[in-house]
Amino acid sequence: MADNSDSNIAMADALTLLLHNQYAIGAAIDEVTKWLSENGEGEVAVNATVAMETLDTNAQALTDAIMRLRRS
C-alpha cells in the first residue's frame, strides 16, 4: 500500500489535471460569451459570465487544495 505522501502526490496530480480542464472550459466559455455579446444575446452572455465566476471560484478552491496536498 502506498504511503500517505504517495497518495497525496497522486491526488494533487489528479486535481491539477482537473484544474487545467477547468481553465480550458473557462476559456471556451469566455469565447462564446464574447460572441454572444457581439451578436445581441446580452442576457445569455450575462448567464455565461455568471458561470465563469463559478469556475473562477472553484479554480481557487482547487488550487488551494492542491497546494495543501503538495505541502503534506
PQR file with spaces between the fields and no chain letter, atoms N, CA, C, O and H, PARSE charges and radii, in Angstrom:
ATOM       1  N    MET     1       0.834   -1.182    0.000 -0.4000 1.5000
ATOM       2  CA   MET     1       0.000    0.000    0.000 -0.0000 2.0000
ATOM       3  C    MET     1       0.879    1.246    0.000  0.5500 1.7000
ATOM       4  O    MET     1       1.886    1.300    0.706 -0.5500 1.4000
ATOM       5  N    ALA     2       0.503    2.237   -0.784 -0.4000 1.5000
ATOM       6  CA   ALA     2       1.278    3.464   -0.878 -0.0000 2.0000
ATOM       7  C    ALA     2       1.175    4.247    0.421  0.5500 1.7000
ATOM       8  O    ALA     2       0.149    4.233    1.101 -0.5500 1.4000
ATOM       9  H    ALA     2      -0.315    2.194   -1.357  0.4000 1.0000
ATOM      10  N    ASP     3       2.274    4.936    0.750 -0.4000 1.5000
ATOM      11  CA   ASP     3       2.189    5.755    1.955 -0.0000 2.0000
ATOM      12  C    ASP     3       1.395    7.020    1.672  0.5500 1.7000
ATOM      13  O    ASP     3       1.040    7.305    0.529 -0.5500 1.4000
ATOM      14  H    ASP     3       3.108    4.947    0.199  0.4000 1.0000
ATOM      15  N    ASN     4       1.125    7.769    2.721 -0.4000 1.5000
ATOM      16  CA   ASN     4       0.291    8.962    2.607 -0.0000 2.0000
ATOM      17  C    ASN     4       0.878    9.968    1.627  0.5500 1.7000
ATOM      18  O    ASN     4       0.135   10.623    0.895 -0.5500 1.4000
ATOM      19  H    ASN     4       1.414    7.538    3.650  0.4000 1.0000
ATOM      20  N    SER     5       2.198   10.098    1.604 -0.4000 1.5000
ATOM      21  CA   SER     5       2.857   11.038    0.705 -0.0000 2.0000
ATOM      22  C    SER     5       2.586   10.688   -0.761  0.5500 1.7000
ATOM      23  O    SER     5       2.286   11.570   -1.566 -0.5500 1.4000
ATOM      24  H    SER     5       2.801    9.566    2.198  0.4000 1.0000
ATOM      25  N    ASP     6       2.691    9.407   -1.103 -0.4000 1.5000
ATOM      26  CA   ASP     6       2.422    8.979   -2.478 -0.0000 2.0000
ATOM      27  C    ASP     6       0.962    9.233   -2.849  0.5500 1.7000
ATOM      28  O    ASP     6       0.658    9.646   -3.968 -0.5500 1.4000
ATOM      29  H    ASP     6       2.935    8.691   -0.450  0.4000 1.0000
ATOM      30  N    SER     7       0.080    8.984   -1.911 -0.4000 1.5000
ATOM      31  CA   SER     7      -1.350    9.223   -2.155 -0.0000 2.0000
ATOM      32  C    SER     7      -1.618   10.706   -2.365  0.5500 1.7000
ATOM      33  O    SER     7      -2.390   11.087   -3.245 -0.5500 1.4000
ATOM      34  H    SER     7       0.327    8.649   -1.002  0.4000 1.0000
ATOM      35  N    ASN     8      -0.978   11.538   -1.552 -0.4000 1.5000
ATOM      36  CA   ASN     8      -1.162   12.984   -1.694 -0.0000 2.0000
ATOM      37  C    ASN     8      -0.649   13.480   -3.036  0.5500 1.7000
ATOM      38  O    ASN     8      -1.274   14.330   -3.671 -0.5500 1.4000
ATOM      39  H    ASN     8      -0.351   11.228   -0.837  0.4000 1.0000
ATOM      40  N    ILE     9       0.492   12.948   -3.468 -0.4000 1.5000
ATOM      41  CA   ILE     9       1.040   13.351   -4.769 -0.0000 2.0000
ATOM      42  C    ILE     9       0.092   12.941   -5.890  0.5500 1.7000
ATOM      43  O    ILE     9      -0.172   13.729   -6.798 -0.5500 1.4000
ATOM      44  H    ILE     9       0.999   12.258   -2.952  0.4000 1.0000
ATOM      45  N    ALA    10      -0.416   11.728   -5.832 -0.4000 1.5000
ATOM      46  CA   ALA    10      -1.345   11.255   -6.859 -0.0000 2.0000
ATOM      47  C    ALA    10      -2.616   12.098   -6.884  0.5500 1.7000
ATOM      48  O    ALA    10      -3.117   12.450   -7.952 -0.5500 1.4000
ATOM      49  H    ALA    10      -0.202   11.088   -5.094  0.4000 1.0000
ATOM      50  N    MET    11      -3.130   12.415   -5.705 -0.4000 1.5000
ATOM      51  CA   MET    11      -4.343   13.241   -5.629 -0.0000 2.0000
ATOM      52  C    MET    11      -4.067   14.649   -6.149  0.5500 1.7000
ATOM      53  O    MET    11      -4.882   15.206   -6.885 -0.5500 1.4000
ATOM      54  H    MET    11      -2.723   12.129   -4.837  0.4000 1.0000
ATOM      55  N    ALA    12      -2.943   15.221   -5.778 -0.4000 1.5000
ATOM      56  CA   ALA    12      -2.594   16.560   -6.258 -0.0000 2.0000
ATOM      57  C    ALA    12      -2.433   16.565   -7.774  0.5500 1.7000
ATOM      58  O    ALA    12      -2.860   17.506   -8.443 -0.5500 1.4000
ATOM      59  H    ALA    12      -2.282   14.769   -5.180  0.4000 1.0000
ATOM      60  N    ASP    13      -1.817   15.517   -8.314 -0.4000 1.5000
ATOM      61  CA   ASP    13      -1.659   15.423   -9.771 -0.0000 2.0000
ATOM      62  C    ASP    13      -3.019   15.340  -10.471  0.5500 1.7000
ATOM      63  O    ASP    13      -3.239   15.986  -11.495 -0.5500 1.4000
ATOM      64  H    ASP    13      -1.470   14.753   -7.770  0.4000 1.0000
ATOM      65  N    ALA    14      -3.928   14.536   -9.906 -0.4000 1.5000
ATOM      66  CA   ALA    14      -5.268   14.405  -10.499 -0.0000 2.0000
ATOM      67  C    ALA    14      -6.020   15.736  -10.426  0.5500 1.7000
ATOM      68  O    ALA    14      -6.668   16.142  -11.391 -0.5500 1.4000
ATOM      69  H    ALA    14      -3.750   14.011   -9.074  0.4000 1.0000
ATOM      70  N    LEU    15      -5.931   16.407   -9.285 -0.4000 1.5000
ATOM      71  CA   LEU    15      -6.602   17.698   -9.152 -0.0000 2.0000
ATOM      72  C    LEU    15      -6.001   18.737  -10.095  0.5500 1.7000
ATOM      73  O    LEU    15      -6.714   19.596  -10.613 -0.5500 1.4000
ATOM      74  H    LEU    15      -5.405   16.077   -8.501  0.4000 1.0000
ATOM      75  N    THR    16      -4.707   18.658  -10.314 -0.4000 1.5000
ATOM      76  CA   THR    16      -4.058   19.585  -11.244 -0.0000 2.0000
ATOM      77  C    THR    16      -4.600   19.400  -12.656  0.5500 1.7000
ATOM      78  O    THR    16      -4.851   20.376  -13.363 -0.5500 1.4000
ATOM      79  H    THR    16      -4.128   17.960   -9.894  0.4000 1.0000
ATOM      80  N    LEU    17      -4.779   18.152  -13.062 -0.4000 1.5000
ATOM      81  CA   LEU    17      -5.362   17.896  -14.387 -0.0000 2.0000
ATOM      82  C    LEU    17      -6.785   18.438  -14.479  0.5500 1.7000
ATOM      83  O    LEU    17      -7.167   19.022  -15.493 -0.5500 1.4000
ATOM      84  H    LEU    17      -4.575   17.359  -12.488  0.4000 1.0000
ATOM      85  N    LEU    18      -7.560   18.246  -13.430 -0.4000 1.5000
ATOM      86  CA   LEU    18      -8.923   18.800  -13.414 -0.0000 2.0000
ATOM      87  C    LEU    18      -8.895   20.325  -13.477  0.5500 1.7000
ATOM      88  O    LEU    18      -9.721   20.936  -14.154 -0.5500 1.4000
ATOM      89  H    LEU    18      -7.250   17.772  -12.606  0.4000 1.0000
ATOM      90  N    LEU    19      -7.960   20.927  -12.784 -0.4000 1.5000
ATOM      91  CA   LEU    19      -7.833   22.384  -12.816 -0.0000 2.0000
ATOM      92  C    LEU    19      -7.483   22.864  -14.225  0.5500 1.7000
ATOM      93  O    LEU    19      -8.024   23.869  -14.687 -0.5500 1.4000
ATOM      94  H    LEU    19      -7.288   20.431  -12.235  0.4000 1.0000
ATOM      95  N    HIS    20      -6.590   22.160  -14.903 -0.4000 1.5000
ATOM      96  CA   HIS    20      -6.254   22.520  -16.289 -0.0000 2.0000
ATOM      97  C    HIS    20      -7.483   22.409  -17.191  0.5500 1.7000
ATOM      98  O    HIS    20      -7.708   23.262  -18.049 -0.5500 1.4000
ATOM      99  H    HIS    20      -6.151   21.344  -14.527  0.4000 1.0000
ATOM     100  N    ASN    21      -8.273   21.361  -16.994 -0.4000 1.5000
ATOM     101  CA   ASN    21      -9.519   21.219  -17.758 -0.0000 2.0000
ATOM     102  C    ASN    21     -10.456   22.376  -17.462  0.5500 1.7000
ATOM     103  O    ASN    21     -11.100   22.907  -18.366 -0.5500 1.4000
ATOM     104  H    ASN    21      -8.091   20.667  -16.297  0.4000 1.0000
ATOM     105  N    GLN    22     -10.533   22.766  -16.196 -0.4000 1.5000
ATOM     106  CA   GLN    22     -11.410   23.866  -15.814 -0.0000 2.0000
ATOM     107  C    GLN    22     -10.986   25.162  -16.503  0.5500 1.7000
ATOM     108  O    GLN    22     -11.832   25.929  -16.963 -0.5500 1.4000
ATOM     109  H    GLN    22     -10.010   22.334  -15.462  0.4000 1.0000
ATOM     110  N    TYR    23      -9.677   25.403  -16.573 -0.4000 1.5000
ATOM     111  CA   TYR    23      -9.202   26.602  -17.272 -0.0000 2.0000
ATOM     112  C    TYR    23      -9.558   26.555  -18.760  0.5500 1.7000
ATOM     113  O    TYR    23      -9.923   27.574  -19.346 -0.5500 1.4000
ATOM     114  H    TYR    23      -8.990   24.780  -16.199  0.4000 1.0000
ATOM     115  N    ALA    24      -9.451   25.378  -19.363 -0.4000 1.5000
ATOM     116  CA   ALA    24      -9.803   25.242  -20.776 -0.0000 2.0000
ATOM     117  C    ALA    24     -11.293   25.493  -20.999  0.5500 1.7000
ATOM     118  O    ALA    24     -11.677   26.171  -21.951 -0.5500 1.4000
ATOM     119  H    ALA    24      -9.154   24.551  -18.886  0.4000 1.0000
ATOM     120  N    ILE    25     -12.119   24.950  -20.127 -0.4000 1.5000
ATOM     121  CA   ILE    25     -13.568   25.183  -20.225 -0.0000 2.0000
ATOM     122  C    ILE    25     -13.866   26.672  -20.046  0.5500 1.7000
ATOM     123  O    ILE    25     -14.690   27.239  -20.764 -0.5500 1.4000
ATOM     124  H    ILE    25     -11.807   24.399  -19.354  0.4000 1.0000
ATOM     125  N    GLY    26     -13.197   27.290  -19.095 -0.4000 1.5000
ATOM     126  CA   GLY    26     -13.386   28.720  -18.874 -0.0000 2.0000
ATOM     127  C    GLY    26     -13.019   29.543  -20.097  0.5500 1.7000
ATOM     128  O    GLY    26     -13.724   30.490  -20.445 -0.5500 1.4000
ATOM     129  H    GLY    26     -12.528   26.830  -18.512  0.4000 1.0000
ATOM     130  N    ALA    27     -11.923   29.189  -20.749 -0.4000 1.5000
ATOM     131  CA   ALA    27     -11.513   29.911  -21.956 -0.0000 2.0000
ATOM     132  C    ALA    27     -12.550   29.755  -23.061  0.5500 1.7000
ATOM     133  O    ALA    27     -12.850   30.707  -23.781 -0.5500 1.4000
ATOM     134  H    ALA    27     -11.350   28.420  -20.466  0.4000 1.0000
ATOM     135  N    ALA    28     -13.094   28.546  -23.188 -0.4000 1.5000
ATOM     136  CA   ALA    28     -14.128   28.317  -24.202 -0.0000 2.0000
ATOM     137  C    ALA    28     -15.386   29.122  -23.892  0.5500 1.7000
ATOM     138  O    ALA    28     -15.975   29.728  -24.788 -0.5500 1.4000
ATOM     139  H    ALA    28     -12.850   27.773  -22.603  0.4000 1.0000
ATOM     140  N    ILE    29     -15.794   29.130  -22.640 -0.4000 1.5000
ATOM     141  CA   ILE    29     -16.986   29.908  -22.254 -0.0000 2.0000
ATOM     142  C    ILE    29     -16.740   31.393  -22.495  0.5500 1.7000
ATOM     143  O    ILE    29     -17.645   32.112  -22.919 -0.5500 1.4000
ATOM     144  H    ILE    29     -15.316   28.638  -21.913  0.4000 1.0000
ATOM     145  N    ASP    30     -15.532   31.850  -22.229 -0.4000 1.5000
ATOM     146  CA   ASP    30     -15.200   33.251  -22.462 -0.0000 2.0000
ATOM     147  C    ASP    30     -15.343   33.614  -23.933  0.5500 1.7000
ATOM     148  O    ASP    30     -15.877   34.672  -24.265 -0.5500 1.4000
ATOM     149  H    ASP    30     -14.797   31.266  -21.885  0.4000 1.0000
ATOM     150  N    GLU    31     -14.869   32.743  -24.810 -0.4000 1.5000
ATOM     151  CA   GLU    31     -15.001   32.994  -26.256 -0.0000 2.0000
ATOM     152  C    GLU    31     -16.468   33.027  -26.682  0.5500 1.7000
ATOM     153  O    GLU    31     -16.874   33.896  -27.455 -0.5500 1.4000
ATOM     154  H    GLU    31     -14.435   31.883  -24.540  0.4000 1.0000
ATOM     155  N    VAL    32     -17.250   32.094  -26.184 -0.4000 1.5000
ATOM     156  CA   VAL    32     -18.677   32.060  -26.517 -0.0000 2.0000
ATOM     157  C    VAL    32     -19.375   33.303  -25.965  0.5500 1.7000
ATOM     158  O    VAL    32     -20.246   33.872  -26.623 -0.5500 1.4000
ATOM     159  H    VAL    32     -16.920   31.389  -25.556  0.4000 1.0000
ATOM     160  N    THR    33     -18.996   33.722  -24.766 -0.4000 1.5000
ATOM     161  CA   THR    33     -19.590   34.919  -24.163 -0.0000 2.0000
ATOM     162  C    THR    33     -19.319   36.149  -25.022  0.5500 1.7000
ATOM     163  O    THR    33     -20.214   36.965  -25.243 -0.5500 1.4000
ATOM     164  H    THR    33     -18.288   33.260  -24.231  0.4000 1.0000
ATOM     165  N    LYS    34     -18.086   36.281  -25.505 -0.4000 1.5000
ATOM     166  CA   LYS    34     -17.754   37.415  -26.378 -0.0000 2.0000
ATOM     167  C    LYS    34     -18.622   37.386  -27.634  0.5500 1.7000
ATOM     168  O    LYS    34     -19.164   38.410  -28.050 -0.5500 1.4000
ATOM     169  H    LYS    34     -17.360   35.618  -25.325  0.4000 1.0000
ATOM     170  N    TRP    35     -18.745   36.207  -28.230 -0.4000 1.5000
ATOM     171  CA   TRP    35     -19.549   36.084  -29.446 -0.0000 2.0000
ATOM     172  C    TRP    35     -21.003   36.433  -29.165  0.5500 1.7000
ATOM     173  O    TRP    35     -21.633   37.144  -29.948 -0.5500 1.4000
ATOM     174  H    TRP    35     -18.304   35.375  -27.893  0.4000 1.0000
ATOM     175  N    LEU    36     -21.534   35.945  -28.065 -0.4000 1.5000
ATOM     176  CA   LEU    36     -22.932   36.245  -27.706 -0.0000 2.0000
ATOM     177  C    LEU    36     -23.139   37.746  -27.523  0.5500 1.7000
ATOM     178  O    LEU    36     -24.124   38.305  -28.006 -0.5500 1.4000
ATOM     179  H    LEU    36     -21.022   35.367  -27.429  0.4000 1.0000
ATOM     180  N    SER    37     -22.222   38.387  -26.834 -0.4000 1.5000
ATOM     181  CA   SER    37     -22.336   39.833  -26.614 -0.0000 2.0000
ATOM     182  C    SER    37     -22.307   40.605  -27.929  0.5500 1.7000
ATOM     183  O    SER    37     -23.066   41.555  -28.121 -0.5500 1.4000
ATOM     184  H    SER    37     -21.422   37.934  -26.442  0.4000 1.0000
ATOM     185  N    GLU    38     -21.428   40.187  -28.825 -0.4000 1.5000
ATOM     186  CA   GLU    38     -21.288   40.870  -30.110 -0.0000 2.0000
ATOM     187  C    GLU    38     -22.469   40.623  -31.035  0.5500 1.7000
ATOM     188  O    GLU    38     -22.666   41.362  -32.000 -0.5500 1.4000
ATOM     189  H    GLU    38     -20.811   39.416  -28.670  0.4000 1.0000
ATOM     190  N    ASN    39     -23.257   39.590  -30.752 -0.4000 1.5000
ATOM     191  CA   ASN    39     -24.374   39.239  -31.625 -0.0000 2.0000
ATOM     192  C    ASN    39     -25.738   39.437  -30.964  0.5500 1.7000
ATOM     193  O    ASN    39     -26.713   38.771  -31.311 -0.5500 1.4000
ATOM     194  H    ASN    39     -23.097   38.989  -29.969  0.4000 1.0000
ATOM     195  N    GLY    40     -25.789   40.355  -30.014 -0.4000 1.5000
ATOM     196  CA   GLY    40     -27.062   40.778  -29.456 -0.0000 2.0000
ATOM     197  C    GLY    40     -27.710   39.827  -28.474  0.5500 1.7000
ATOM     198  O    GLY    40     -28.911   39.929  -28.226 -0.5500 1.4000
ATOM     199  H    GLY    40     -24.997   40.896  -29.732  0.4000 1.0000
ATOM     200  N    GLU    41     -26.962   38.921  -27.919 -0.4000 1.5000
ATOM     201  CA   GLU    41     -27.513   37.978  -26.939 -0.0000 2.0000
ATOM     202  C    GLU    41     -26.998   38.322  -25.550  0.5500 1.7000
ATOM     203  O    GLU    41     -26.382   37.497  -24.875 -0.5500 1.4000
ATOM     204  H    GLU    41     -25.986   38.838  -28.121  0.4000 1.0000
ATOM     205  N    GLY    42     -27.262   39.554  -25.140 -0.4000 1.5000
ATOM     206  CA   GLY    42     -26.729   40.069  -23.885 -0.0000 2.0000
ATOM     207  C    GLY    42     -27.126   39.271  -22.660  0.5500 1.7000
ATOM     208  O    GLY    42     -26.296   39.029  -21.784 -0.5500 1.4000
ATOM     209  H    GLY    42     -27.762   40.223  -25.689  0.4000 1.0000
ATOM     210  N    GLU    43     -28.388   38.857  -22.584 -0.4000 1.5000
ATOM     211  CA   GLU    43     -28.850   38.123  -21.406 -0.0000 2.0000
ATOM     212  C    GLU    43     -28.143   36.769  -21.290  0.5500 1.7000
ATOM     213  O    GLU    43     -27.759   36.350  -20.198 -0.5500 1.4000
ATOM     214  H    GLU    43     -29.062   39.054  -23.296  0.4000 1.0000
ATOM     215  N    VAL    44     -27.980   36.104  -22.413 -0.4000 1.5000
ATOM     216  CA   VAL    44     -27.279   34.818  -22.406 -0.0000 2.0000
ATOM     217  C    VAL    44     -25.810   35.032  -22.051  0.5500 1.7000
ATOM     218  O    VAL    44     -25.216   34.221  -21.341 -0.5500 1.4000
ATOM     219  H    VAL    44     -28.292   36.444  -23.300  0.4000 1.0000
ATOM     220  N    ALA    45     -25.230   36.116  -22.541 -0.4000 1.5000
ATOM     221  CA   ALA    45     -23.839   36.432  -22.219 -0.0000 2.0000
ATOM     222  C    ALA    45     -23.673   36.669  -20.726  0.5500 1.7000
ATOM     223  O    ALA    45     -22.673   36.255  -20.139 -0.5500 1.4000
ATOM     224  H    ALA    45     -25.712   36.774  -23.118  0.4000 1.0000
ATOM     225  N    VAL    46     -24.641   37.329  -20.110 -0.4000 1.5000
ATOM     226  CA   VAL    46     -24.595   37.556  -18.662 -0.0000 2.0000
ATOM     227  C    VAL    46     -24.625   36.218  -17.925  0.5500 1.7000
ATOM     228  O    VAL    46     -23.876   36.023  -16.968 -0.5500 1.4000
ATOM     229  H    VAL    46     -25.453   37.665  -20.587  0.4000 1.0000
ATOM     230  N    ASN    47     -25.472   35.307  -18.356 -0.4000 1.5000
ATOM     231  CA   ASN    47     -25.536   33.983  -17.733 -0.0000 2.0000
ATOM     232  C    ASN    47     -24.203   33.251  -17.871  0.5500 1.7000
ATOM     233  O    ASN    47     -23.759   32.582  -16.938 -0.5500 1.4000
ATOM     234  H    ASN    47     -26.080   35.465  -19.134  0.4000 1.0000
ATOM     235  N    ALA    48     -23.576   33.375  -19.019 -0.4000 1.5000
ATOM     236  CA   ALA    48     -22.278   32.735  -19.234 -0.0000 2.0000
ATOM     237  C    ALA    48     -21.219   33.361  -18.320  0.5500 1.7000
ATOM     238  O    ALA    48     -20.335   32.665  -17.821 -0.5500 1.4000
ATOM     239  H    ALA    48     -23.937   33.918  -19.777  0.4000 1.0000
ATOM     240  N    THR    49     -21.311   34.652  -18.108 -0.4000 1.5000
ATOM     241  CA   THR    49     -20.384   35.335  -17.211 -0.0000 2.0000
ATOM     242  C    THR    49     -20.538   34.831  -15.783  0.5500 1.7000
ATOM     243  O    THR    49     -19.545   34.666  -15.073 -0.5500 1.4000
ATOM     244  H    THR    49     -22.030   35.217  -18.513  0.4000 1.0000
ATOM     245  N    VAL    50     -21.763   34.588  -15.359 -0.4000 1.5000
ATOM     246  CA   VAL    50     -22.002   34.032  -14.027 -0.0000 2.0000
ATOM     247  C    VAL    50     -21.361   32.647  -13.918  0.5500 1.7000
ATOM     248  O    VAL    50     -20.777   32.309  -12.889 -0.5500 1.4000
ATOM     249  H    VAL    50     -22.569   34.723  -15.936  0.4000 1.0000
ATOM     250  N    ALA    51     -21.471   31.857  -14.971 -0.4000 1.5000
ATOM     251  CA   ALA    51     -20.840   30.536  -14.974 -0.0000 2.0000
ATOM     252  C    ALA    51     -19.320   30.672  -14.859  0.5500 1.7000
ATOM     253  O    ALA    51     -18.672   29.880  -14.175 -0.5500 1.4000
ATOM     254  H    ALA    51     -21.946   32.132  -15.807  0.4000 1.0000
ATOM     255  N    MET    52     -18.763   31.667  -15.522 -0.4000 1.5000
ATOM     256  CA   MET    52     -17.326   31.912  -15.438 -0.0000 2.0000
ATOM     257  C    MET    52     -16.911   32.254  -14.010  0.5500 1.7000
ATOM     258  O    MET    52     -15.864   31.808  -13.541 -0.5500 1.4000
ATOM     259  H    MET    52     -19.289   32.311  -16.078  0.4000 1.0000
ATOM     260  N    GLU    53     -17.724   33.039  -13.324 -0.4000 1.5000
ATOM     261  CA   GLU    53     -17.423   33.399  -11.942 -0.0000 2.0000
ATOM     262  C    GLU    53     -17.384   32.156  -11.059  0.5500 1.7000
ATOM     263  O    GLU    53     -16.542   32.051  -10.167 -0.5500 1.4000
ATOM     264  H    GLU    53     -18.575   33.402  -13.705  0.4000 1.0000
ATOM     265  N    THR    54     -18.287   31.222  -11.304 -0.4000 1.5000
ATOM     266  CA   THR    54     -18.289   29.965  -10.552 -0.0000 2.0000
ATOM     267  C    THR    54     -17.021   29.173  -10.836  0.5500 1.7000
ATOM     268  O    THR    54     -16.406   28.633   -9.917 -0.5500 1.4000
ATOM     269  H    THR    54     -18.971   31.307  -12.029  0.4000 1.0000
ATOM     270  N    LEU    55     -16.627   29.100  -12.109 -0.4000 1.5000
ATOM     271  CA   LEU    55     -15.388   28.405  -12.462 -0.0000 2.0000
ATOM     272  C    LEU    55     -14.187   29.046  -11.760  0.5500 1.7000
ATOM     273  O    LEU    55     -13.309   28.342  -11.262 -0.5500 1.4000
ATOM     274  H    LEU    55     -17.127   29.539  -12.856  0.4000 1.0000
ATOM     275  N    ASP    56     -14.150   30.376  -11.723 -0.4000 1.5000
ATOM     276  CA   ASP    56     -13.040   31.069  -11.074 -0.0000 2.0000
ATOM     277  C    ASP    56     -12.988   30.753   -9.581  0.5500 1.7000
ATOM     278  O    ASP    56     -11.918   30.491   -9.031 -0.5500 1.4000
ATOM     279  H    ASP    56     -14.864   30.948  -12.128  0.4000 1.0000
ATOM     280  N    THR    57     -14.153   30.780   -8.929 -0.4000 1.5000
ATOM     281  CA   THR    57     -14.215   30.472   -7.504 -0.0000 2.0000
ATOM     282  C    THR    57     -13.738   29.053   -7.240  0.5500 1.7000
ATOM     283  O    THR    57     -12.941   28.814   -6.333 -0.5500 1.4000
ATOM     284  H    THR    57     -15.022   30.993   -9.376  0.4000 1.0000
ATOM     285  N    ASN    58     -14.229   28.120   -8.033 -0.4000 1.5000
ATOM     286  CA   ASN    58     -13.843   26.727   -7.849 -0.0000 2.0000
ATOM     287  C    ASN    58     -12.378   26.492   -8.208  0.5500 1.7000
ATOM     288  O    ASN    58     -11.725   25.644   -7.600 -0.5500 1.4000
ATOM     289  H    ASN    58     -14.877   28.314   -8.769  0.4000 1.0000
ATOM     290  N    ALA    59     -11.863   27.216   -9.168 -0.4000 1.5000
ATOM     291  CA   ALA    59     -10.450   27.083   -9.529 -0.0000 2.0000
ATOM     292  C    ALA    59      -9.577   27.488   -8.351  0.5500 1.7000
ATOM     293  O    ALA    59      -8.554   26.856   -8.088 -0.5500 1.4000
ATOM     294  H    ALA    59     -12.393   27.905   -9.662  0.4000 1.0000
ATOM     295  N    GLN    60      -9.968   28.522   -7.654 -0.4000 1.5000
ATOM     296  CA   GLN    60      -9.190   28.946   -6.493 -0.0000 2.0000
ATOM     297  C    GLN    60      -9.231   27.887   -5.395  0.5500 1.7000
ATOM     298  O    GLN    60      -8.214   27.609   -4.761 -0.5500 1.4000
ATOM     299  H    GLN    60     -10.799   29.036   -7.868  0.4000 1.0000
ATOM     300  N    ALA    61     -10.393   27.301   -5.173 -0.4000 1.5000
ATOM     301  CA   ALA    61     -10.513   26.242   -4.163 -0.0000 2.0000
ATOM     302  C    ALA    61      -9.674   25.024   -4.552  0.5500 1.7000
ATOM     303  O    ALA    61      -9.023   24.425   -3.696 -0.5500 1.4000
ATOM     304  H    ALA    61     -11.220   27.527   -5.688  0.4000 1.0000
ATOM     305  N    LEU    62      -9.685   24.655   -5.828 -0.4000 1.5000
ATOM     306  CA   LEU    62      -8.855   23.539   -6.292 -0.0000 2.0000
ATOM     307  C    LEU    62      -7.369   23.848   -6.111  0.5500 1.7000
ATOM     308  O    LEU    62      -6.600   22.990   -5.678 -0.5500 1.4000
ATOM     309  H    LEU    62     -10.214   25.142   -6.523  0.4000 1.0000
ATOM     310  N    THR    63      -6.974   25.059   -6.441 -0.4000 1.5000
ATOM     311  CA   THR    63      -5.578   25.457   -6.283 -0.0000 2.0000
ATOM     312  C    THR    63      -5.150   25.363   -4.825  0.5500 1.7000
ATOM     313  O    THR    63      -4.067   24.862   -4.520 -0.5500 1.4000
ATOM     314  H    THR    63      -7.599   25.756   -6.793  0.4000 1.0000
ATOM     315  N    ASP    64      -5.997   25.843   -3.932 -0.4000 1.5000
ATOM     316  CA   ASP    64      -5.690   25.768   -2.504 -0.0000 2.0000
ATOM     317  C    ASP    64      -5.550   24.320   -2.044  0.5500 1.7000
ATOM     318  O    ASP    64      -4.635   23.996   -1.286 -0.5500 1.4000
ATOM     319  H    ASP    64      -6.876   26.250   -4.180  0.4000 1.0000
ATOM     320  N    ALA    65      -6.446   23.450   -2.497 -0.4000 1.5000
ATOM     321  CA   ALA    65      -6.387   22.036   -2.114 -0.0000 2.0000
ATOM     322  C    ALA    65      -5.115   21.379   -2.658  0.5500 1.7000
ATOM     323  O    ALA    65      -4.469   20.595   -1.962 -0.5500 1.4000
ATOM     324  H    ALA    65      -7.188   23.714   -3.113  0.4000 1.0000
ATOM     325  N    ILE    66      -4.765   21.702   -3.889 -0.4000 1.5000
ATOM     326  CA   ILE    66      -3.547   21.146   -4.487 -0.0000 2.0000
ATOM     327  C    ILE    66      -2.324   21.566   -3.670  0.5500 1.7000
ATOM     328  O    ILE    66      -1.452   20.746   -3.381 -0.5500 1.4000
ATOM     329  H    ILE    66      -5.290   22.339   -4.454  0.4000 1.0000
ATOM     330  N    MET    67      -2.268   22.827   -3.308 -0.4000 1.5000
ATOM     331  CA   MET    67      -1.129   23.317   -2.539 -0.0000 2.0000
ATOM     332  C    MET    67      -1.049   22.646   -1.165  0.5500 1.7000
ATOM     333  O    MET    67       0.044   22.312   -0.708 -0.5500 1.4000
ATOM     334  H    MET    67      -2.976   23.493   -3.543  0.4000 1.0000
ATOM     335  N    ARG    68      -2.183   22.445   -0.509 -0.4000 1.5000
ATOM     336  CA   ARG    68      -2.176   21.747    0.785 -0.0000 2.0000
ATOM     337  C    ARG    68      -1.671   20.323    0.631  0.5500 1.7000
ATOM     338  O    ARG    68      -0.876   19.854    1.446 -0.5500 1.4000
ATOM     339  H    ARG    68      -3.071   22.716   -0.880  0.4000 1.0000
ATOM     340  N    LEU    69      -2.124   19.633   -0.404 -0.4000 1.5000
ATOM     341  CA   LEU    69      -1.681   18.258   -0.626 -0.0000 2.0000
ATOM     342  C    LEU    69      -0.188   18.197   -0.919  0.5500 1.7000
ATOM     343  O    LEU    69       0.511   17.316   -0.417 -0.5500 1.4000
ATOM     344  H    LEU    69      -2.769   20.013   -1.066  0.4000 1.0000
ATOM     345  N    ARG    70       0.292   19.113   -1.714 -0.4000 1.5000
ATOM     346  CA   ARG    70       1.715   19.081   -2.084 -0.0000 2.0000
ATOM     347  C    ARG    70       2.614   19.426   -0.902  0.5500 1.7000
ATOM     348  O    ARG    70       3.768   18.997   -0.870 -0.5500 1.4000
ATOM     349  H    ARG    70      -0.275   19.828   -2.122  0.4000 1.0000
ATOM     350  N    ARG    71       2.117   20.186    0.067 -0.4000 1.5000
ATOM     351  CA   ARG    71       2.912   20.531    1.253 -0.0000 2.0000
ATOM     352  C    ARG    71       2.924   19.408    2.278  0.5500 1.7000
ATOM     353  O    ARG    71       3.826   19.340    3.113 -0.5500 1.4000
ATOM     354  H    ARG    71       1.180   20.534    0.041  0.4000 1.0000
ATOM     355  N    SER    72       1.924   18.518    2.223 -0.4000 1.5000
ATOM     356  CA   SER    72       1.848   17.482    3.260 -0.0000 2.0000
ATOM     357  C    SER    72       2.629   16.240    2.897  0.5500 1.7000
ATOM     358  O    SER    72       2.660   15.282    3.671 -0.5500 1.4000
ATOM     359  H    SER    72       1.191   18.572    1.544  0.4000 1.0000
